[in-house]
Amino acid sequence: MEVLREKVEEEEAAEREEAAERAERAEKMERMMKPAEVSKEETIMTEDELRDLDKRLMAIEPPIPAEYPIINKALIDVTKLPPSYTTNSPKEEHLLLVADNFSRQYSHLCPDRVPLFLHPLNECNVLKFVSTTLRPTLMPYPELYNWDTCSQFVSDFLTMVPLLDPLKPPTHLYSSTTVLKYQKGNCFDFSNLLCSMLIGSGYDAYCVNGYGSLDLCLMDLTREVCPLTVKAKEAVKMAEKTIPKKYAIKPPRDLTSRFELEQEEKRLQEIKDLEEKRLREEEERLLEEEKSKPDPLHGLRVHAWVLVLAGKREVPESFFIDPLTARSYSTKDEHFLGIESLWNHKNYWINMQDCWNCCKDLVFDLGDPVRWEYMLLGTDKPHLSMADEDDEGLDDDDDIDDLAKEEEEKSFDMPPSWVAQIEITPEEFETRCPSGKKVIQYKKAQLEKWAPYLNSNGLVCRLTTYEDLQCTKVLEIKEWYQNREDMLELKHINKTTGLQVDYFKPGHPQALRVHSYKSMLPEMDRVMEFYEKIRVDGLIKREETPLTMTECYQGRSDFLSYRHINFGPRVKKLTQNSAESNPRPMVKITERFFRNPAKPADEDVAERVFLILEERIQLRYHCRDDYITSSKREFLRRTEVDSKGNKIIMTPDMCISFEVEPMEHTKKLLYQYETMIHLKNEEKLSRHQAWESELEVRSSQKVDVAGRGKGLRCAYPPLRAIKVLEILKLREEEEEAHTLTVSIYDTKRNEKSKEYREAMERVLHEEHLRQVEAQLDYLAPFLAQLPPGEKLTRWQAVRLKDECLSDFKQRLIDKANLIQARFEKETQELQKKQQWYQENQVTLTSEDEDLYLSYCSQAMFRIRILEQRLNRHKELAPLKYLALEEKLYKDPRLVDFVKGFV
């Protein structure tokens, strides 16, 4: 009992503390919202002062705000809107009555809460329930199927207009079609459009009417970090601990002074503490600058946003979406200060939970009638099961049936939406931003967006990062491009270091992927990265400095992986020559190769160094398995003839070698001589390739080159010599031209497609004119015989009809006679040819017989065609005659005179 009594006392004490906290918060809110009380002495005023004050107050004319300044009503043509915009159906009228009754009950039970946002006016000043203003629509664009891209489109497409009264919901809620047409709206219009699109995409989305912070309501992102500046967190790899070896050599004894080390550590620690203190003070100063001023309307500003519940579309956790900025927030975020109500296209719910701790403690179980009071019974949310005590009285089936019938009678289904089908044209979807441009200011950053093809250089997005909060000193600039012919995708400019990095998509003429540089001038620091699978020579990276150039390869048939060239100072000449005629002298060329498993390790070169000034060539071979050393050779490159013209013979001192296993192989002098001759050719080739890589960019087929090592004949693949100078020249031309590509399916921008379409339309129009001209008046020749302007008589009309029919009949007979005459003529000529053949059959040659057979074949073909035409004419002639007779009877010029004639 004592334990129970202690628990009860603790609970009572906790309740008292909570009540005291609530009372204290209420007092603070009252002090904030109400003016300070004044003493009675201060309130004593004379009658003259009261009259004067009354006159001054009466003279003040308070400004009357516009009814709804978002969209000018004069621009809205009500006559072009569907009838559902201007009138209510009987079911909608019934719903408005239900909503009014629900609102009165709510005001009676909760008199201290604000009125419900149930049925605002639409653009035609007609009351419409908020749930019927939602029009679930699935857009025909794959980009609008997910919530993030969909909300980003709404945020970019519309221009935000703040609420007329920040403490009250708007009096009007326009349809999504009108909002899309004028591209303007407040937070409720944003939420209504976004919720309609999300529900159409399959999300469990709701419009929320609540309270938000000042930054949220005014779309102020100056204290938010731009999402494009946030770098992805890299996984930190733990350093593997090395296990000490049992027989490792002990390190030498450390003889340094410990006292001196301690003093040095103390000095460094003091410097570190001072630096940390300075950084801490600087951080506090920046936080003080960033801290916003206290909002006097904090907790009272009305805002609308979208709630997405977990469950549908594999959403793991419920979250909020601010439609103004397209940012997602947790349901416990401090920007959202409270919720009054929420709704979807099926029902309306009131929040019955306390929002003293913002939205952090809210439970979004809409099937719980204790936390969420619903308006219509026909909700798709499951209700909480009743307690066991309540179920005891409902055991009888009759009671259950009566209760089900009663609930069914009380239920009321939501009428369909009065809004027309939401449509977004391809042009609107591509343009996105109003007028094609939008600027968003973030903390120390500015984001600019443009529609595709709006800028001649293809720029669609630019992110400028600043060093200070006032955005005066630029740190770096990132620019995104689309539809560039040179496949440029991103340009990153660092204003501090002057480094510029260009990123390309696959398809660049030189297969460029990344180009880093500080200046477009040659022989400067730069790095070029290439798409390895596109280039046939396997070049993947090239680094250049004023005195060096390094190239990395991959996937080559000769296993070359690395080439490093060291240059010396250029020899100055009197005449001005280009870099091609006066190249930089090469001092050293280093080449490395991957392991070739088809060769022994002692014959497979791993590294080859050409010391050009010293006239030496150094070779290092790959290491054998389970060996720690590798074979090496060094050749002294001498001229083949001496000063007297005598041929120099290879001597042993011209080759210095180190063999891992000298007893296995003994390289003879002839082998060394052939190797040195081969290395001389390789040196010339390497120097030529390095010179080409430095100078120009052009496609050229390389000659097959002998492989490295004794008897190793290996051909290089056809190399595409992509050289530095021409790449730089090409990049300068691309930057100046910045030509944009147009898809063949873009009929508006594709000039060739447009010209072809106009030509086809012109041909169709001409064909139509020819058809109209072909439909001549069959009575025109006969009407021309009559005096002009004279009215037809009955006798003249009958005569015109008879003459027209007799003339047409005669034309049919003449056409039949013509076909019959041609048929008889072809038959007679064939008979004559056959008779000639019978008479001269013995004397005919093979060529004459071939000509005769060919003539007979063609004659028989013509005779069959004429026979078919004659038979067809005989079948169609009566039908044509009857068709003309029927036309004459129905002709408006003769119909009044020939009615009695059949």
Long-range contacts (C-beta under 8 A, 24 or more apart in sequence): 22-356, 25-356, 29-299, 32-296, 65-164, 65-165, 66-164, 67-171, 67-172, 68-164, 68-170, 68-171, 68-172, 69-161, 69-164, 70-161, 70-172, 70-174, 70-184, 70-185, 70-186, 70-189, 71-123, 71-174, 71-178, 71-182, 71-184, 73-123, 75-182, 76-123, 76-178, 78-123, 78-124, 81-123, 81-124, 82-420, 84-418, 84-419, 84-420, 85-122, 85-123, 85-124, 85-126, 85-175, 85-418, 85-420, 86-124, 86-126, 87-126, 88-126, 88-127, 88-128, 88-418, 89-415, 91-415, 92-128, 92-129, 92-132, 92-415, 92-418, 94-412, 95-129, 95-132, 95-412, 95-414, 95-415, 96-127, 96-129, 98-375, 98-376, 98-412, 99-129, 99-348, 99-375, 102-375, 106-350, 106-373, 113-340, 114-168, 114-340, 116-340, 116-341, 116-350, 117-169, 117-209, 117-340, 117-341, 118-348, 120-169, 120-170, 120-171, 120-172, 120-173, 121-171, 121-172, 121-173, 122-172, 122-173, 122-174, 122-175, 122-418, 123-172, 123-174, 123-175, 123-178, 128-173, 128-418, 129-348, 130-173, 130-207, 130-343, 130-348, 131-343, 131-344, 131-345, 131-346, 131-347, 131-348, 131-414, 132-345, 132-414, 132-415, 132-416, 132-417, 132-418, 132-419, 133-173, 133-175, 133-176, 133-192, 133-417, 133-418, 133-419, 134-192, 134-195, 134-196, 134-199, 134-207, 134-343, 134-344, 134-345, 134-417, 134-419, 135-175, 135-176, 135-196, 135-345, 135-417, 135-419, 135-420, 135-421, 135-422, 136-196, 136-199, 136-200, 136-345, 136-417, 137-196, 137-197, 137-200, 137-421, 137-422, 138-200, 138-201, 139-197, 139-200, 139-201, 139-422, 139-424, 141-424, 141-429, 144-197, 144-201, 145-201, 146-201, 147-198, 147-201, 147-203, 147-308, 147-313, 147-321, 147-328, 148-326, 148-328, 150-194, 150-197, 150-198, 150-201, 151-194, 151-306, 151-321, 151-323, 151-326, 151-328, 152-326, 153-429, 153-432, 154-190, 154-193, 154-194, 154-197, 154-323, 154-326, 155-190, 155-323, 155-324, 155-325, 155-326, 156-326, 156-432, 156-433, 156-438, 156-449, 157-183, 157-428, 157-432, 157-433, 157-434, 158-183, 158-184, 158-185, 158-189, 158-190, 158-193, 158-434, 159-183, 159-184, 159-185, 159-434, 160-185, 160-186, 160-187, 160-190, 160-219, 160-324, 161-185, 161-186, 162-186, 162-217, 162-218, 163-187, 163-217, 163-302, 166-217, 166-297, 166-300, 166-301, 166-302, 167-297, 167-300, 167-301, 167-302, 168-302, 169-209, 169-302, 169-304, 175-418, 175-419, 175-420, 176-419, 176-422, 177-419, 177-420, 177-421, 177-422, 177-423, 180-422, 180-424, 180-428, 183-434, 186-304, 187-217, 187-303, 187-304, 187-305, 187-323, 187-324, 188-304, 190-304, 190-323, 190-324, 191-304, 191-305, 191-306, 191-323, 193-323, 193-422, 194-306, 194-321, 194-323, 195-306, 195-344, 196-345, 196-419, 196-422, 197-422, 198-306, 198-308, 199-344, 199-345, 201-313, 202-312, 202-313, 203-308, 203-312, 203-313, 203-315, 204-308, 204-309, 204-310, 204-311, 204-312, 204-313, 204-315, 205-306, 205-307, 205-308, 205-309, 205-344, 206-306, 206-307, 206-308, 206-309, 206-342, 206-343, 206-344, 207-304, 207-306, 207-307, 207-342, 207-343, 207-344, 208-304, 208-305, 208-306, 208-307, 208-320, 208-339, 208-341, 208-342, 209-302, 209-304, 209-339, 209-340, 209-341, 209-342, 210-302, 210-303, 210-304, 210-305, 210-336, 210-337, 210-338, 210-339, 210-340, 210-359, 211-299, 211-300, 211-301, 211-302, 211-303, 211-336, 211-337, 211-338, 211-339, 211-340, 211-355, 212-301, 212-303, 212-305, 212-335, 212-336, 212-337, 213-295, 213-298, 213-301, 213-334, 213-335, 213-336, 213-337, 214-292, 214-295, 214-297, 214-298, 214-301, 215-292, 215-335, 216-303, 216-322, 216-324, 216-335, 216-336, 217-301, 217-302, 217-303, 219-324, 219-325, 221-325, 221-440, 221-441, 221-442, 221-443, 222-441, 222-442, 222-443, 223-290, 223-292, 223-443, 224-327, 224-442, 224-443, 225-442, 225-443, 225-445, 226-442, 226-443, 226-445, 226-447, 226-463, 227-327, 228-445, 228-447, 228-463, 228-478, 229-442, 229-445, 229-463, 229-465, 286-469, 289-469, 290-443, 290-469, 298-337, 299-337, 299-338, 303-336, 305-336, 307-331, 307-342, 307-364, 309-364, 309-366, 318-364, 331-359, 331-362, 331-364, 332-358, 332-359, 332-360, 333-359, 334-358, 345-414, 345-417, 346-376, 346-378, 346-379, 346-380, 346-414, 347-374, 347-375, 347-376, 347-378, 347-379, 347-380, 347-381, 347-414, 348-374, 348-375, 348-376, 349-373, 349-374, 349-375, 350-374, 350-375, 376-411, 376-412, 376-413, 376-414, 377-407, 377-410, 377-411, 377-412, 378-411, 378-412, 378-413, 378-414, 441-471, 443-469, 444-468, 444-469, 444-471, 446-471, 452-482, 452-483, 453-483, 453-740, 453-749, 456-738, 456-740, 457-481, 457-484, 457-738, 458-482, 458-483, 458-484, 458-488, 458-738, 458-740, 483-740, 483-741, 483-742, 484-738, 484-739, 484-740, 484-741, 485-734, 485-737, 485-739, 485-740, 485-741, 486-731, 486-734, 486-738, 486-739, 488-734, 502-731, 506-531, 506-534, 509-730, 510-697, 510-722, 510-727, 510-730, 511-535, 511-722, 512-727, 515-731, 520-728, 520-731, 520-732, 521-728, 522-579, 522-724, 522-725, 522-728, 523-579, 523-584, 528-724, 528-727, 530-722, 535-720, 535-722, 536-717, 536-718, 536-719, 536-720, 537-717, 537-719, 537-720, 537-721, 537-722, 538-717, 539-722, 542-693, 542-724, 544-724, 549-690, 549-693, 549-694, 549-724, 551-693, 556-716, 556-717, 557-714, 557-715, 557-716, 557-717, 558-593, 558-707, 558-708, 558-714, 558-715, 558-716, 558-717, 559-593, 559-594, 559-595, 559-596, 560-591, 560-592, 560-593, 560-594, 561-592, 561-593, 561-594, 562-590, 562-591, 562-592, 563-589, 563-590, 563-591, 563-592, 563-686, 563-690, 564-588, 564-589, 564-590, 564-591, 565-589, 565-590, 565-690, 568-613, 579-694, 579-695, 579-725, 580-695, 580-696, 580-725, 583-691, 583-694, 583-695, 584-694, 586-612, 586-687, 586-690, 586-691, 587-612, 587-613, 588-612, 589-683, 589-686, 589-687, 589-690, 591-686, 593-708, 595-622, 599-709, 599-712, 601-625, 601-630, 602-631, 602-659, 602-660, 602-661, 602-665, 603-709, 603-710, 603-712, 604-709, 605-708, 605-709, 606-630, 608-679, 608-682, 608-708, 610-683, 610-686, 610-687, 612-683, 612-687, 617-676, 617-679, 617-683, 619-679, 624-660, 627-660, 629-660, 630-660, 631-657, 631-658, 631-659, 631-660, 632-657, 632-658, 633-657, 633-658, 633-675, 635-672, 635-675, 635-676, 635-679, 637-676, 637-679, 637-680, 637-683, 650-676, 671-710, 674-710, 675-709, 675-710, 678-706, 678-708, 681-705, 681-706, 682-706, 682-708, 689-719, 689-721, 692-721, 692-723, 693-721, 693-722, 693-723, 693-724, 694-723, 694-724, 694-725, 695-723, 695-724, 695-725, 695-726, 696-721, 696-723, 696-725, 696-726, 697-721, 697-722, 697-723, 697-725, 697-726, 697-727, 697-730, 698-723, 698-726, 778-804, 778-808, 778-884, 778-887, 779-804, 779-891, 779-893, 792-893, 792-894, 792-897, 793-897, 794-897, 797-893, 797-894, 797-897, 797-898, 798-897, 798-898, 798-901, 800-894, 801-888, 801-894, 801-898, 801-901, 804-884, 804-888, 805-881, 805-884, 805-885, 805-888, 808-880, 808-881, 808-884, 809-881, 812-873, 812-877, 812-880, 812-881, 815-873, 816-870, 816-873, 816-874, 816-877, 819-866, 819-869, 819-870, 819-873, 820-870, 822-866, 823-863, 823-866, 823-867, 823-870, 826-859, 826-862, 826-863, 826-866, 827-863, 829-859, 830-856, 830-859, 830-860, 830-863, 833-859
